Amino acid sequence: MKQKKLLASMLLAFSATAAMADITVGVTVSATGPAASLGIPEKNTIALVPTTIAGQKVNIIVLDDASDTTTAVKNAKKFVTENKVDVIVGSTITPASLAMIDVAAESETPMISMAASRAIVDPVDAKRRWVYKTPQNDAQMSTAISEHMTNSGVKTVAYIGFSDAYGEGWSNEFAGVAKARKLDIVANERFNRADTSVTGQVLKIIAAKPDAVLIGGAGTPAALPQKTLKEKGYKGIIYQTHGVANADFLRVCGKDCEGTFLPAGPVLVADQLPNDNPVKKTAQEYVAKYEAAHGKGSVSTFGAHAWDAFKLLEAAVPVALKKGQPGTKEFRTALRDALEGVKNLPVAHGVFNMSATDHLGFDQRARVMVKVEGGSWKLVK
């Protein structure tokens, strides 16, 4: 009888220990370097997410990759080999996220990127089946820009973008939609995130006399071409991508940003959304929480990408726990499958409907057009 009681006690203790196993999340963000204005609000947001999901403690490890691809890969490898994480969240920028895919796939660890390029999740092949992302695809956003251009009477466009995967991705996506809408791309230039001058590129653009210029950049470095265009007297319409949707960009660009158009996630103008917008309530929830911690007007779309990543985990983890315990391959696989099964989940940027062929899961409810007006964001209706 004593042995039976002892055995029962040991089993109960083991069950309690197993039930209390931590869910470990490895987060790599670009909190320093050229993409810091994107990565800092993401890092700030991580401090606001739940510390338990479905009754399980969530252990979050945050590392800075300094906007460097090599460091992002190093962080990802550390997560899977040393920290034994159940899921990776990151990185902030496209080049780093693309480079991390191999680590996620080889270790069979789900990864949720906070970068924009469609190439991160499309096509959903043997490697990308482990990868998801929260920002809208550049393809979705370039369509919004091209629609606005044609509605505004634009016929000719010049493009200047980062000389990396983000800039190339935008160039390729926009070229496709521009052709479909009979927009003539009359110049195509590049610059580096850390450049301090783009005078040569801008002079070539002005010489081509485009009706509009699209800047394929992100964060504060995207202000450089815009300020130079204004300095050199360009009078046409300027478009930016959703990569600049934060207060730091407005601060650095200043008066040179006035009148700029860009597509953005609805969270950027949450209070301006109509009441029947399905994203308004969840977007306002995030804005309220972030601004309570960091001050009015501090919110950006980038922090919301981190928020949405954890909203995905809140939806998927309870499903995965039915098939495995955190810290095991079974749990990681179940979590991957559960993420793919997320349906009708409203978040700060849109409504997620994942599938085996779509690891973003956003439709057109995830985008709005905004204009810089009076130093702030104005919803274009």
DOSE-457418 format. One record per residue (C-alpha): x, y, z; residue number from 1; residue in three letters. Coordinates in steps of 0.2 Angstrom, whole numbers. Layout:
BEGIN
<site xx="X" yy="Y" zz="Z" pos="NUM" code="ALA"/>
...
//
This chain:
BEGIN
<site xx="0" yy="0" zz="0" pos="1" code="MET"/>
<site xx="14" yy="12" zz="5" pos="2" code="LYS"/>
<site xx="23" yy="8" zz="-12" pos="3" code="GLN"/>
<site xx="7" yy="12" zz="-22" pos="4" code="LYS"/>
<site xx="5" yy="28" zz="-12" pos="5" code="LYS"/>
<site xx="23" yy="33" zz="-16" pos="6" code="LEU"/>
<site xx="21" yy="28" zz="-34" pos="7" code="LEU"/>
<site xx="5" yy="39" zz="-35" pos="8" code="ALA"/>
<site xx="14" yy="53" zz="-27" pos="9" code="SER"/>
<site xx="29" yy="52" zz="-39" pos="10" code="MET"/>
<site xx="17" yy="52" zz="-54" pos="11" code="LEU"/>
<site xx="7" yy="67" zz="-48" pos="12" code="LEU"/>
<site xx="24" yy="76" zz="-45" pos="13" code="ALA"/>
<site xx="30" yy="72" zz="-62" pos="14" code="PHE"/>
<site xx="13" yy="77" zz="-70" pos="15" code="SER"/>
<site xx="14" yy="94" zz="-61" pos="16" code="ALA"/>
<site xx="32" yy="96" zz="-67" pos="17" code="THR"/>
<site xx="27" yy="92" zz="-85" pos="18" code="ALA"/>
<site xx="12" yy="104" zz="-84" pos="19" code="ALA"/>
<site xx="23" yy="118" zz="-78" pos="20" code="MET"/>
<site xx="36" yy="116" zz="-92" pos="21" code="ALA"/>
<site xx="40" yy="133" zz="-100" pos="22" code="ASP"/>
<site xx="36" yy="138" zz="-118" pos="23" code="ILE"/>
<site xx="53" yy="146" zz="-123" pos="24" code="THR"/>
<site xx="52" yy="160" zz="-137" pos="25" code="VAL"/>
<site xx="68" yy="166" zz="-145" pos="26" code="GLY"/>
<site xx="66" yy="184" zz="-151" pos="27" code="VAL"/>
<site xx="79" yy="193" zz="-162" pos="28" code="THR"/>
<site xx="76" yy="211" zz="-166" pos="29" code="VAL"/>
<site xx="86" yy="225" zz="-175" pos="30" code="SER"/>
<site xx="87" yy="236" zz="-159" pos="31" code="ALA"/>
<site xx="103" yy="245" zz="-165" pos="32" code="THR"/>
<site xx="110" yy="249" zz="-182" pos="33" code="GLY"/>
<site xx="101" yy="256" zz="-198" pos="34" code="PRO"/>
<site xx="85" yy="247" zz="-194" pos="35" code="ALA"/>
<site xx="84" yy="252" zz="-175" pos="36" code="ALA"/>
<site xx="69" yy="263" zz="-178" pos="37" code="SER"/>
<site xx="60" yy="247" zz="-183" pos="38" code="LEU"/>
<site xx="67" yy="236" zz="-170" pos="39" code="GLY"/>
<site xx="66" yy="247" zz="-155" pos="40" code="ILE"/>
<site xx="47" yy="247" zz="-155" pos="41" code="PRO"/>
<site xx="47" yy="228" zz="-158" pos="42" code="GLU"/>
<site xx="58" yy="226" zz="-143" pos="43" code="LYS"/>
<site xx="47" yy="238" zz="-132" pos="44" code="ASN"/>
<site xx="32" yy="228" zz="-137" pos="45" code="THR"/>
<site xx="39" yy="211" zz="-132" pos="46" code="ILE"/>
<site xx="39" yy="218" zz="-114" pos="47" code="ALA"/>
<site xx="20" yy="220" zz="-116" pos="48" code="LEU"/>
<site xx="15" yy="203" zz="-121" pos="49" code="VAL"/>
<site xx="8" yy="189" zz="-110" pos="50" code="PRO"/>
<site xx="20" yy="179" zz="-99" pos="51" code="THR"/>
<site xx="8" yy="164" zz="-99" pos="52" code="THR"/>
<site xx="-2" yy="156" zz="-113" pos="53" code="ILE"/>
<site xx="-15" yy="142" zz="-109" pos="54" code="ALA"/>
<site xx="-8" yy="141" zz="-91" pos="55" code="GLY"/>
<site xx="10" yy="138" zz="-97" pos="56" code="GLN"/>
<site xx="24" yy="150" zz="-92" pos="57" code="LYS"/>
<site xx="32" yy="159" zz="-107" pos="58" code="VAL"/>
<site xx="50" yy="162" zz="-106" pos="59" code="ASN"/>
<site xx="56" yy="175" zz="-119" pos="60" code="ILE"/>
<site xx="74" yy="177" zz="-123" pos="61" code="ILE"/>
<site xx="77" yy="194" zz="-133" pos="62" code="VAL"/>
<site xx="93" yy="197" zz="-143" pos="63" code="LEU"/>
<site xx="99" yy="212" zz="-153" pos="64" code="ASP"/>
<site xx="105" yy="207" zz="-171" pos="65" code="ASP"/>
<site xx="111" yy="225" zz="-174" pos="66" code="ALA"/>
<site xx="102" yy="225" zz="-191" pos="67" code="SER"/>
<site xx="116" yy="213" zz="-197" pos="68" code="ASP"/>
<site xx="112" yy="197" zz="-206" pos="69" code="THR"/>
<site xx="126" yy="187" zz="-199" pos="70" code="THR"/>
<site xx="122" yy="191" zz="-182" pos="71" code="THR"/>
<site xx="103" yy="187" zz="-184" pos="72" code="ALA"/>
<site xx="108" yy="170" zz="-190" pos="73" code="VAL"/>
<site xx="120" yy="168" zz="-175" pos="74" code="LYS"/>
<site xx="106" yy="172" zz="-164" pos="75" code="ASN"/>
<site xx="94" yy="160" zz="-172" pos="76" code="ALA"/>
<site xx="107" yy="146" zz="-170" pos="77" code="LYS"/>
<site xx="110" yy="150" zz="-152" pos="78" code="LYS"/>
<site xx="91" yy="149" zz="-149" pos="79" code="PHE"/>
<site xx="90" yy="132" zz="-156" pos="80" code="VAL"/>
<site xx="106" yy="124" zz="-150" pos="81" code="THR"/>
<site xx="108" yy="132" zz="-133" pos="82" code="GLU"/>
<site xx="91" yy="139" zz="-128" pos="83" code="ASN"/>
<site xx="81" yy="125" zz="-135" pos="84" code="LYS"/>
<site xx="67" yy="137" zz="-140" pos="85" code="VAL"/>
<site xx="50" yy="131" zz="-146" pos="86" code="ASP"/>
<site xx="48" yy="145" zz="-158" pos="87" code="VAL"/>
<site xx="59" yy="159" zz="-165" pos="88" code="ILE"/>
<site xx="51" yy="177" zz="-168" pos="89" code="VAL"/>
<site xx="61" yy="188" zz="-180" pos="90" code="GLY"/>
<site xx="70" yy="196" zz="-187" pos="91" code="SER"/>
<site xx="65" yy="214" zz="-190" pos="92" code="THR"/>
<site xx="72" yy="216" zz="-208" pos="93" code="ILE"/>
<site xx="70" yy="205" zz="-224" pos="94" code="THR"/>
<site xx="89" yy="201" zz="-227" pos="95" code="PRO"/>
<site xx="91" yy="194" zz="-210" pos="96" code="ALA"/>
<site xx="74" yy="185" zz="-210" pos="97" code="SER"/>
<site xx="78" yy="176" zz="-227" pos="98" code="LEU"/>
<site xx="95" yy="171" zz="-220" pos="99" code="ALA"/>
<site xx="87" yy="163" zz="-204" pos="100" code="MET"/>
<site xx="75" yy="152" zz="-214" pos="101" code="ILE"/>
<site xx="88" yy="138" zz="-215" pos="102" code="ASP"/>
<site xx="91" yy="138" zz="-196" pos="103" code="VAL"/>
<site xx="72" yy="136" zz="-193" pos="104" code="ALA"/>
<site xx="70" yy="123" zz="-206" pos="105" code="ALA"/>
<site xx="85" yy="112" zz="-202" pos="106" code="GLU"/>
<site xx="81" yy="112" zz="-183" pos="107" code="SER"/>
<site xx="62" yy="110" zz="-187" pos="108" code="GLU"/>
<site xx="58" yy="126" zz="-176" pos="109" code="THR"/>
<site xx="43" yy="137" zz="-181" pos="110" code="PRO"/>
<site xx="48" yy="155" zz="-185" pos="111" code="MET"/>
<site xx="38" yy="170" zz="-186" pos="112" code="ILE"/>
<site xx="46" yy="184" zz="-195" pos="113" code="SER"/>
<site xx="43" yy="203" zz="-193" pos="114" code="MET"/>
<site xx="49" yy="208" zz="-210" pos="115" code="ALA"/>
<site xx="39" yy="212" zz="-225" pos="116" code="ALA"/>
<site xx="46" yy="203" zz="-241" pos="117" code="SER"/>
<site xx="34" yy="190" zz="-248" pos="118" code="ARG"/>
<site xx="50" yy="179" zz="-252" pos="119" code="ALA"/>
<site xx="51" yy="175" zz="-233" pos="120" code="ILE"/>
<site xx="35" yy="164" zz="-234" pos="121" code="VAL"/>
<site xx="32" yy="162" zz="-253" pos="122" code="ASP"/>
<site xx="32" yy="149" zz="-260" pos="123" code="PRO"/>
<site xx="28" yy="137" zz="-245" pos="124" code="VAL"/>
<site xx="41" yy="124" zz="-249" pos="125" code="ASP"/>
<site xx="50" yy="112" zz="-238" pos="126" code="ALA"/>
<site xx="60" yy="125" zz="-229" pos="127" code="LYS"/>
<site xx="46" yy="139" zz="-228" pos="128" code="ARG"/>
<site xx="33" yy="127" zz="-221" pos="129" code="ARG"/>
<site xx="42" yy="131" zz="-205" pos="130" code="TRP"/>
<site xx="41" yy="150" zz="-208" pos="131" code="VAL"/>
<site xx="27" yy="163" zz="-205" pos="132" code="TYR"/>
<site xx="27" yy="182" zz="-204" pos="133" code="LYS"/>
<site xx="16" yy="196" zz="-198" pos="134" code="THR"/>
<site xx="19" yy="211" zz="-209" pos="135" code="PRO"/>
<site xx="9" yy="213" zz="-225" pos="136" code="GLN"/>
<site xx="18" yy="207" zz="-241" pos="137" code="ASN"/>
<site xx="26" yy="220" zz="-252" pos="138" code="ASP"/>
<site xx="15" yy="213" zz="-266" pos="139" code="ALA"/>
<site xx="-1" yy="219" zz="-257" pos="140" code="GLN"/>
<site xx="6" yy="236" zz="-253" pos="141" code="MET"/>
<site xx="13" yy="239" zz="-270" pos="142" code="SER"/>
<site xx="-4" yy="236" zz="-277" pos="143" code="THR"/>
<site xx="-12" yy="249" zz="-266" pos="144" code="ALA"/>
<site xx="2" yy="262" zz="-272" pos="145" code="ILE"/>
<site xx="-1" yy="258" zz="-290" pos="146" code="SER"/>
<site xx="-20" yy="260" zz="-288" pos="147" code="GLU"/>
<site xx="-17" yy="277" zz="-279" pos="148" code="HIS"/>
<site xx="-5" yy="282" zz="-293" pos="149" code="MET"/>
<site xx="-17" yy="279" zz="-307" pos="150" code="THR"/>
<site xx="-32" yy="287" zz="-298" pos="151" code="ASN"/>
<site xx="-21" yy="302" zz="-296" pos="152" code="SER"/>
<site xx="-16" yy="303" zz="-314" pos="153" code="GLY"/>
<site xx="2" yy="297" zz="-313" pos="154" code="VAL"/>
<site xx="9" yy="290" zz="-329" pos="155" code="LYS"/>
<site xx="28" yy="290" zz="-326" pos="156" code="THR"/>
<site xx="37" yy="284" zz="-310" pos="157" code="VAL"/>
<site xx="55" yy="283" zz="-304" pos="158" code="ALA"/>
<site xx="60" yy="271" zz="-291" pos="159" code="TYR"/>
<site xx="74" yy="272" zz="-278" pos="160" code="ILE"/>
<site xx="76" yy="258" zz="-266" pos="161" code="GLY"/>
<site xx="88" yy="249" zz="-254" pos="162" code="PHE"/>
<site xx="102" yy="239" zz="-262" pos="163" code="SER"/>
<site xx="97" yy="223" zz="-253" pos="164" code="ASP"/>
<site xx="83" yy="211" zz="-253" pos="165" code="ALA"/>
<site xx="70" yy="223" zz="-247" pos="166" code="TYR"/>
<site xx="74" yy="236" zz="-261" pos="167" code="GLY"/>
<site xx="75" yy="222" zz="-274" pos="168" code="GLU"/>
<site xx="59" yy="214" zz="-268" pos="169" code="GLY"/>
<site xx="49" yy="231" zz="-269" pos="170" code="TRP"/>
<site xx="57" yy="234" zz="-286" pos="171" code="SER"/>
<site xx="51" yy="218" zz="-293" pos="172" code="ASN"/>
<site xx="34" yy="218" zz="-285" pos="173" code="GLU"/>
<site xx="31" yy="236" zz="-291" pos="174" code="PHE"/>
<site xx="37" yy="233" zz="-308" pos="175" code="ALA"/>
<site xx="24" yy="219" zz="-310" pos="176" code="GLY"/>
<site xx="9" yy="230" zz="-305" pos="177" code="VAL"/>
<site xx="15" yy="245" zz="-314" pos="178" code="ALA"/>
<site xx="15" yy="236" zz="-330" pos="179" code="LYS"/>
<site xx="-2" yy="230" zz="-327" pos="180" code="ALA"/>
<site xx="-8" yy="248" zz="-324" pos="181" code="ARG"/>
<site xx="2" yy="255" zz="-338" pos="182" code="LYS"/>
<site xx="13" yy="265" zz="-327" pos="183" code="LEU"/>
<site xx="30" yy="268" zz="-335" pos="184" code="ASP"/>
<site xx="45" yy="266" zz="-324" pos="185" code="ILE"/>
<site xx="58" yy="279" zz="-331" pos="186" code="VAL"/>
<site xx="72" yy="277" zz="-318" pos="187" code="ALA"/>
<site xx="77" yy="263" zz="-306" pos="188" code="ASN"/>
<site xx="91" yy="268" zz="-293" pos="189" code="GLU"/>
<site xx="98" yy="260" zz="-277" pos="190" code="ARG"/>
<site xx="106" yy="266" zz="-261" pos="191" code="PHE"/>
<site xx="113" yy="258" zz="-245" pos="192" code="ASN"/>
<site xx="104" yy="259" zz="-228" pos="193" code="ARG"/>
<site xx="120" yy="267" zz="-221" pos="194" code="ALA"/>
<site xx="123" yy="280" zz="-235" pos="195" code="ASP"/>
<site xx="124" yy="298" zz="-231" pos="196" code="THR"/>
<site xx="121" yy="305" zz="-249" pos="197" code="SER"/>
<site xx="111" yy="300" zz="-263" pos="198" code="VAL"/>
<site xx="113" yy="316" zz="-274" pos="199" code="THR"/>
<site xx="119" yy="306" zz="-289" pos="200" code="GLY"/>
<site xx="104" yy="295" zz="-289" pos="201" code="GLN"/>
<site xx="92" yy="309" zz="-286" pos="202" code="VAL"/>
<site xx="99" yy="320" zz="-300" pos="203" code="LEU"/>
<site xx="96" yy="305" zz="-312" pos="204" code="LYS"/>
<site xx="78" yy="303" zz="-306" pos="205" code="ILE"/>
<site xx="75" yy="322" zz="-308" pos="206" code="ILE"/>
<site xx="82" yy="321" zz="-326" pos="207" code="ALA"/>
<site xx="70" yy="308" zz="-330" pos="208" code="ALA"/>
<site xx="55" yy="320" zz="-326" pos="209" code="LYS"/>
<site xx="44" yy="307" zz="-317" pos="210" code="PRO"/>
<site xx="26" yy="311" zz="-312" pos="211" code="ASP"/>
<site xx="30" yy="302" zz="-295" pos="212" code="ALA"/>
<site xx="44" yy="294" zz="-286" pos="213" code="VAL"/>
<site xx="43" yy="278" zz="-275" pos="214" code="LEU"/>
<site xx="56" yy="276" zz="-262" pos="215" code="ILE"/>
<site xx="58" yy="257" zz="-257" pos="216" code="GLY"/>
<site xx="66" yy="260" zz="-240" pos="217" code="GLY"/>
<site xx="62" yy="257" zz="-222" pos="218" code="ALA"/>
<site xx="65" yy="266" zz="-206" pos="219" code="GLY"/>
<site xx="74" yy="283" zz="-205" pos="220" code="THR"/>
<site xx="86" yy="279" zz="-219" pos="221" code="PRO"/>
<site xx="71" yy="280" zz="-231" pos="222" code="ALA"/>
<site xx="71" yy="299" zz="-227" pos="223" code="ALA"/>
<site xx="87" yy="303" zz="-236" pos="224" code="LEU"/>
<site xx="81" yy="301" zz="-254" pos="225" code="PRO"/>
<site xx="65" yy="311" zz="-249" pos="226" code="GLN"/>
<site xx="75" yy="325" zz="-242" pos="227" code="LYS"/>
<site xx="87" yy="325" zz="-256" pos="228" code="THR"/>
<site xx="72" yy="326" zz="-269" pos="229" code="LEU"/>
<site xx="65" yy="341" zz="-260" pos="230" code="LYS"/>
<site xx="82" yy="349" zz="-259" pos="231" code="GLU"/>
<site xx="85" yy="347" zz="-277" pos="232" code="LYS"/>
<site xx="67" yy="355" zz="-281" pos="233" code="GLY"/>
<site xx="57" yy="339" zz="-286" pos="234" code="TYR"/>
<site xx="39" yy="344" zz="-287" pos="235" code="LYS"/>
<site xx="30" yy="328" zz="-291" pos="236" code="GLY"/>
<site xx="21" yy="316" zz="-279" pos="237" code="ILE"/>
<site xx="32" yy="305" zz="-267" pos="238" code="ILE"/>
<site xx="27" yy="288" zz="-261" pos="239" code="TYR"/>
<site xx="35" yy="278" zz="-247" pos="240" code="GLN"/>
<site xx="32" yy="260" zz="-242" pos="241" code="THR"/>
<site xx="25" yy="253" zz="-226" pos="242" code="HIS"/>
<site xx="43" yy="252" zz="-220" pos="243" code="GLY"/>
<site xx="43" yy="270" zz="-214" pos="244" code="VAL"/>
<site xx="27" yy="270" zz="-204" pos="245" code="ALA"/>
<site xx="34" yy="276" zz="-187" pos="246" code="ASN"/>
<site xx="36" yy="293" zz="-178" pos="247" code="ALA"/>
<site xx="55" yy="292" zz="-180" pos="248" code="ASP"/>
<site xx="54" yy="293" zz="-199" pos="249" code="PHE"/>
<site xx="42" yy="308" zz="-197" pos="250" code="LEU"/>
<site xx="55" yy="316" zz="-185" pos="251" code="ARG"/>
<site xx="70" yy="314" zz="-196" pos="252" code="VAL"/>
<site xx="61" yy="318" zz="-213" pos="253" code="CYS"/>
<site xx="52" yy="333" zz="-205" pos="254" code="GLY"/>
<site xx="44" yy="346" zz="-217" pos="255" code="LYS"/>
<site xx="51" yy="336" zz="-232" pos="256" code="ASP"/>
<site xx="38" yy="323" zz="-228" pos="257" code="CYS"/>
<site xx="23" yy="333" zz="-230" pos="258" code="GLU"/>
<site xx="11" yy="327" zz="-243" pos="259" code="GLY"/>
<site xx="19" yy="310" zz="-244" pos="260" code="THR"/>
<site xx="8" yy="295" zz="-248" pos="261" code="PHE"/>
<site xx="11" yy="277" zz="-242" pos="262" code="LEU"/>
<site xx="1" yy="261" zz="-238" pos="263" code="PRO"/>
<site xx="1" yy="255" zz="-220" pos="264" code="ALA"/>
<site xx="-7" yy="243" zz="-208" pos="265" code="GLY"/>
<site xx="-23" yy="250" zz="-201" pos="266" code="PRO"/>
<site xx="-15" yy="251" zz="-183" pos="267" code="VAL"/>
<site xx="-6" yy="267" zz="-189" pos="268" code="LEU"/>
<site xx="-23" yy="276" zz="-190" pos="269" code="VAL"/>
<site xx="-33" yy="265" zz="-178" pos="270" code="ALA"/>
<site xx="-44" yy="279" zz="-171" pos="271" code="ASP"/>
<site xx="-48" yy="285" zz="-189" pos="272" code="GLN"/>
<site xx="-55" yy="268" zz="-195" pos="273" code="LEU"/>
<site xx="-74" yy="267" zz="-197" pos="274" code="PRO"/>
<site xx="-82" yy="258" zz="-183" pos="275" code="ASN"/>
<site xx="-87" yy="243" zz="-193" pos="276" code="ASP"/>
<site xx="-69" yy="239" zz="-198" pos="277" code="ASN"/>
<site xx="-65" yy="222" zz="-190" pos="278" code="PRO"/>
<site xx="-47" yy="227" zz="-186" pos="279" code="VAL"/>
<site xx="-52" yy="243" zz="-176" pos="280" code="LYS"/>
<site xx="-55" yy="236" zz="-159" pos="281" code="LYS"/>
<site xx="-39" yy="225" zz="-159" pos="282" code="THR"/>
<site xx="-28" yy="239" zz="-166" pos="283" code="ALA"/>
<site xx="-34" yy="251" zz="-153" pos="284" code="GLN"/>
<site xx="-31" yy="238" zz="-139" pos="285" code="GLU"/>
<site xx="-13" yy="238" zz="-145" pos="286" code="TYR"/>
<site xx="-11" yy="257" zz="-147" pos="287" code="VAL"/>
<site xx="-18" yy="260" zz="-129" pos="288" code="ALA"/>
<site xx="-6" yy="247" zz="-121" pos="289" code="LYS"/>
<site xx="9" yy="253" zz="-130" pos="290" code="TYR"/>
<site xx="6" yy="272" zz="-128" pos="291" code="GLU"/>
<site xx="2" yy="269" zz="-109" pos="292" code="ALA"/>
<site xx="20" yy="262" zz="-108" pos="293" code="ALA"/>
<site xx="29" yy="274" zz="-120" pos="294" code="HIS"/>
<site xx="18" yy="290" zz="-122" pos="295" code="GLY"/>
<site xx="5" yy="297" zz="-133" pos="296" code="LYS"/>
<site xx="10" yy="296" zz="-152" pos="297" code="GLY"/>
<site xx="24" yy="283" zz="-148" pos="298" code="SER"/>
<site xx="15" yy="269" zz="-157" pos="299" code="VAL"/>
<site xx="22" yy="262" zz="-174" pos="300" code="SER"/>
<site xx="17" yy="248" zz="-186" pos="301" code="THR"/>
<site xx="33" yy="239" zz="-182" pos="302" code="PHE"/>
<site xx="29" yy="236" zz="-164" pos="303" code="GLY"/>
<site xx="12" yy="229" zz="-169" pos="304" code="ALA"/>
<site xx="21" yy="216" zz="-180" pos="305" code="HIS"/>
<site xx="28" yy="209" zz="-164" pos="306" code="ALA"/>
<site xx="11" yy="211" zz="-155" pos="307" code="TRP"/>
<site xx="3" yy="201" zz="-169" pos="308" code="ASP"/>
<site xx="16" yy="187" zz="-168" pos="309" code="ALA"/>
<site xx="12" yy="184" zz="-150" pos="310" code="PHE"/>
<site xx="-7" yy="185" zz="-154" pos="311" code="LYS"/>
<site xx="-3" yy="170" zz="-167" pos="312" code="LEU"/>
<site xx="5" yy="161" zz="-153" pos="313" code="LEU"/>
<site xx="-9" yy="164" zz="-141" pos="314" code="GLU"/>
<site xx="-20" yy="156" zz="-154" pos="315" code="ALA"/>
<site xx="-9" yy="141" zz="-159" pos="316" code="ALA"/>
<site xx="-1" yy="136" zz="-142" pos="317" code="VAL"/>
<site xx="-17" yy="129" zz="-134" pos="318" code="PRO"/>
<site xx="-19" yy="118" zz="-149" pos="319" code="VAL"/>
<site xx="-1" yy="112" zz="-149" pos="320" code="ALA"/>
<site xx="-1" yy="108" zz="-131" pos="321" code="LEU"/>
<site xx="-14" yy="94" zz="-134" pos="322" code="LYS"/>
<site xx="-1" yy="85" zz="-145" pos="323" code="LYS"/>
<site xx="16" yy="88" zz="-136" pos="324" code="GLY"/>
<site xx="25" yy="96" zz="-121" pos="325" code="GLN"/>
<site xx="36" yy="112" zz="-123" pos="326" code="PRO"/>
<site xx="54" yy="108" zz="-126" pos="327" code="GLY"/>
<site xx="50" yy="93" zz="-137" pos="328" code="THR"/>
<site xx="51" yy="90" zz="-156" pos="329" code="LYS"/>
<site xx="32" yy="85" zz="-155" pos="330" code="GLU"/>
<site xx="27" yy="102" zz="-148" pos="331" code="PHE"/>
<site xx="37" yy="111" zz="-161" pos="332" code="ARG"/>
<site xx="29" yy="101" zz="-175" pos="333" code="THR"/>
<site xx="12" yy="103" zz="-167" pos="334" code="ALA"/>
<site xx="14" yy="122" zz="-165" pos="335" code="LEU"/>
<site xx="19" yy="123" zz="-183" pos="336" code="ARG"/>
<site xx="3" yy="114" zz="-188" pos="337" code="ASP"/>
<site xx="-7" yy="125" zz="-177" pos="338" code="ALA"/>
<site xx="0" yy="141" zz="-184" pos="339" code="LEU"/>
<site xx="-5" yy="135" zz="-201" pos="340" code="GLU"/>
<site xx="-23" yy="132" zz="-195" pos="341" code="GLY"/>
<site xx="-26" yy="149" zz="-187" pos="342" code="VAL"/>
<site xx="-42" yy="156" zz="-194" pos="343" code="LYS"/>
<site xx="-52" yy="172" zz="-193" pos="344" code="ASN"/>
<site xx="-40" yy="180" zz="-180" pos="345" code="LEU"/>
<site xx="-42" yy="199" zz="-179" pos="346" code="PRO"/>
<site xx="-25" yy="207" zz="-174" pos="347" code="VAL"/>
<site xx="-18" yy="225" zz="-174" pos="348" code="ALA"/>
<site xx="-14" yy="224" zz="-193" pos="349" code="HIS"/>
<site xx="-28" yy="213" zz="-200" pos="350" code="GLY"/>
<site xx="-37" yy="197" zz="-199" pos="351" code="VAL"/>
<site xx="-26" yy="181" zz="-200" pos="352" code="PHE"/>
<site xx="-32" yy="166" zz="-211" pos="353" code="ASN"/>
<site xx="-17" yy="155" zz="-213" pos="354" code="MET"/>
<site xx="-17" yy="139" zz="-224" pos="355" code="SER"/>
<site xx="-5" yy="127" zz="-231" pos="356" code="ALA"/>
<site xx="-1" yy="138" zz="-245" pos="357" code="THR"/>
<site xx="-2" yy="155" zz="-236" pos="358" code="ASP"/>
<site xx="9" yy="158" zz="-221" pos="359" code="HIS"/>
<site xx="4" yy="177" zz="-220" pos="360" code="LEU"/>
<site xx="-15" yy="175" zz="-221" pos="361" code="GLY"/>
<site xx="-19" yy="193" zz="-223" pos="362" code="PHE"/>
<site xx="-32" yy="200" zz="-236" pos="363" code="ASP"/>
<site xx="-35" yy="218" zz="-241" pos="364" code="GLN"/>
<site xx="-42" yy="222" zz="-223" pos="365" code="ARG"/>
<site xx="-23" yy="223" zz="-218" pos="366" code="ALA"/>
<site xx="-19" yy="239" zz="-228" pos="367" code="ARG"/>
<site xx="-25" yy="257" zz="-229" pos="368" code="VAL"/>
<site xx="-17" yy="272" zz="-238" pos="369" code="MET"/>
<site xx="-11" yy="286" zz="-228" pos="370" code="VAL"/>
<site xx="-4" yy="303" zz="-231" pos="371" code="LYS"/>
<site xx="8" yy="314" zz="-221" pos="372" code="VAL"/>
<site xx="-2" yy="329" zz="-216" pos="373" code="GLU"/>
<site xx="3" yy="342" zz="-203" pos="374" code="GLY"/>
<site xx="17" yy="330" zz="-197" pos="375" code="GLY"/>
<site xx="6" yy="316" zz="-193" pos="376" code="SER"/>
<site xx="-3" yy="301" zz="-202" pos="377" code="TRP"/>
<site xx="-20" yy="305" zz="-211" pos="378" code="LYS"/>
<site xx="-31" yy="291" zz="-217" pos="379" code="LEU"/>
<site xx="-35" yy="293" zz="-236" pos="380" code="VAL"/>
<site xx="-53" yy="288" zz="-238" pos="381" code="LYS"/>
//
